[in-house]
Each structure stands twice: as C-alpha cells, then as structure tokens.
Amino acid sequence: MDVPTYLMMLLTALGLNVYSLIKYRKVKAPWKVIVYGNPVLLIVLAINRVIEEYAPDTHLYNVSSDVTLTIGGIWLVIICITGYISKKRS
C-alpha cells in the first residue's frame, strides 16, 4: 500500500477515535482504555511508516521500529486485560 493511502487510513481511524472519545467521554466502560491508547498507537504507526518510506537503514528507522513494536505489545496486553475485566463484570 502506498504511503498517502496508508496515512489517510490512519488519519481516518484517528478521527473516529477522537470522535468516540468526545461522544462517550462520560461513559464508564473498560473498553475506553483501548480507545484512549489507540490514537497514540496510530500516530506512532504513521511516523514509523513515513520514516520507513523516506529514510530506510538509519538509526532513527531502527529506533522507530523498536518503539512501534514496544507500543504494539503494550496495546495488545491492554486489550487482553480489558477483555478479562469485561468478562469478569458480566
């Protein structure tokens, strides 16, 4: 997938996340933890893709890949914990 299409997809998802945060800001639910972390993940993915496309094999590229993998792992753990909490409550 080319960079402009990928970035537009990420920006659309980011806009939907921000909209849902504004619309459901008073709702108390475990799934909001994922929604709060998702914009950060999308921004990191966008920055990583731009660095990957325009500056491969540099120190910044290697660091951005490590950061993306770390944040992705943390996000996956948060999803598992949120699912467990939701299952316990119901």
KETOR-932993 format. One line per 5 residues: number of its first residue (from 1); their letters; for each residue z, y, x of C-alpha. Coordinates in steps of 0.5 Angstrom, whole numbers, plus 500, padded with zeros to 3 digits. Layout:
residues N
NUM	A	Z Y X ~ ...
***
This chain:
residues 90
1	MDVPT	500 500 500 ~ 498 507 503 ~ 504 512 504 ~ 502 517 499 ~ 502 512 493
6	YLMML	509 509 496 ~ 512 515 497 ~ 510 517 490 ~ 513 511 487 ~ 520 512 491
11	LTALG	520 519 488 ~ 519 517 481 ~ 524 512 482 ~ 529 517 485 ~ 527 522 479
16	LNVYS	529 517 474 ~ 536 515 478 ~ 538 522 478 ~ 536 523 470 ~ 540 517 469
21	LIKYR	546 520 473 ~ 545 526 469 ~ 545 523 462 ~ 550 518 463 ~ 555 522 467
26	KVKAP	561 521 462 ~ 560 513 461 ~ 565 509 465 ~ 561 503 467 ~ 561 498 473
31	WKVIV	553 499 474 ~ 554 506 475 ~ 556 504 482 ~ 549 502 484 ~ 546 508 480
36	YGNPV	550 512 485 ~ 548 509 491 ~ 540 508 489 ~ 538 515 491 ~ 541 514 498
41	LLIVL	537 508 499 ~ 531 511 496 ~ 531 517 501 ~ 532 512 507 ~ 526 508 505
46	AINRV	522 514 504 ~ 524 517 511 ~ 523 510 514 ~ 516 509 511 ~ 514 516 514
51	IEEYA	517 514 521 ~ 514 507 521 ~ 507 510 519 ~ 506 516 524 ~ 511 514 530
56	PDTHL	511 507 531 ~ 514 504 537 ~ 519 510 538 ~ 527 510 539 ~ 527 513 532
61	YNVSS	523 508 529 ~ 528 503 532 ~ 534 506 529 ~ 531 508 522 ~ 529 500 521
66	DVTLT	536 498 523 ~ 539 504 518 ~ 535 501 513 ~ 537 494 514 ~ 544 496 514
71	IGGIW	544 500 508 ~ 540 495 504 ~ 545 490 506 ~ 551 494 503 ~ 547 496 497
76	LVIIC	546 488 496 ~ 553 487 497 ~ 555 493 492 ~ 550 489 487 ~ 554 483 488
81	ITGYI	561 486 487 ~ 558 490 481 ~ 556 484 477 ~ 562 480 479 ~ 566 486 476
86	SKKRS	562 486 470 ~ 562 478 469 ~ 570 479 469 ~ 570 484 464 ~ 566 481 459
***
